[in-house]
Amino acid sequence: MLAAADRRRHTAPTIRDVAARAGVSPATVSNVLSGTRQVGEPLRRQVLEAIEAIGYRPNHLAASLRRQRTRTVGIVVPDITNVFFSALVDRLDGLAAADGYQILLVSSSEDPAREAARIQALLARRVDGLIIAPARDALPAVDDLPPTVVVDRALGLDRFDTIGADNEAAAHAGARHLLDLGHRDIALIATTGHLANIRDRIAGYRRALAEAGCAGRERLVFGGLTVEGSRAAIEREIARPDRPTALFAVTSVATLAAIQAIRALDLAFPGEVSLLGFDESDWMTALRPYVSTVCQPVETMAAEAWRRLAARLAGSQEAGARVRLPCTLRIRESTQPHRPRH
């Protein structure tokens, strides 16, 4: 009996011991250790805790499992069909590849619950880091995030480096352009007022109106996150007898919806209504009139996000930087001086 007990005491724990402790199959333990098959994050943690509890150390793998590099980075965006996010991902992919990383791309479809699930799926793949454009102004409650950089939205999070446009200044410059053309009835078109970057654009628009003596003449139109919803809201606004003489669409979705609404009502464009858009896309110069727009610095934003994530991956513990980048006003054909109605 003593000999048997002594043998058990000195026998190294096995995968079967880990499985018994964690309440899973030996195959699941093997998958966690090897990473050959995806294992859900709760189950993975369960196995890791069992490994630590019984002291299972095959070549010290368990001790270093959380730090094991996969040379992959997860990118989370709210809408991959949005031209801004598509351009951002394209540039991040090139920067990652140049440094020997591959990206794993997921879309939250503007749904916080889906976003949380997608982030958990990326963690199960053991990504080394994350770049997230959140669906809302906060990140989902996910434990043990790897090095993470936040872009475009949720720019007030102190725990992370946040990279975005100077939205207030950008919208102020856009509204100022329309005011300088003589427009005083300017409707701002947005998808939603619940995101901080949109609220900053509204603030810039309001500041420009106030400086021009037009405080109280703001016209805000919210159409939701789809082109269809935005188009319907814009059509209602420009079908009114007192329709605005200019539209300032402050997202790429709102810009496309505004063009569709103007054409649907057969209005002269920009003769009867000027349009200033947001973001840049090839279609803006595909048909006449070419669209004037406020361009976010996508390339600079991607470069800064990757630079800061790369620093964290290299061991830097500094986080919490807030980087706000200037936008560019590109004047084309869709904005022109106001002509009084007769």
Sequence and secondary structure as in RCSB ss.txt:
>XXXX:A:sequence
MLAAADRRRHTAPTIRDVAARAGVSPATVSNVLSGTRQVGEPLRRQVLEAIEAIGYRPNHLAASLRRQRTRTVGI
VVPDITNVFFSALVDRLDGLAAADGYQILLVSSSEDPAREAARIQALLARRVDGLIIAPARDALPAVDDLPPTVV
VDRALGLDRFDTIGADNEAAAHAGARHLLDLGHRDIALIATTGHLANIRDRIAGYRRALAEAGCAGRERLVFGGL
TVEGSRAAIEREIARPDRPTALFAVTSVATLAAIQAIRALDLAFPGEVSLLGFDESDWMTALRPYVSTVCQPVET
MAAEAWRRLAARLAGSQEAGARVRLPCTLRIRESTQPHRPRH
>XXXX:A:secstr
 HHHHHHHHHS   HHHHHHHHTS HHHHHHHHH SS   HHHHHHHHHHHHHHT  GGGHHHHGGG   SEEEE
EES TTSHHHHHHHHHHHHHHHHTT EEEEEE TT HHHHHHHHHHHHHTT SEEEE  SSSS    SS  SEEE
ESS TT TTSEEEEE HHHHHHHHHHHHHHTT   EEEEES SSSHHHHHHHHHHHHHHHHTT TT  EEEE  S
SHHHHHHHHHHHHTSTT  SEEEE SHHHHHHHHHHHHHTT  TTTT EEEEES  GGGGTSSS  EEEE  HHH
HHHHHHHHHHHHHTT      EEEE  EEE  SS        
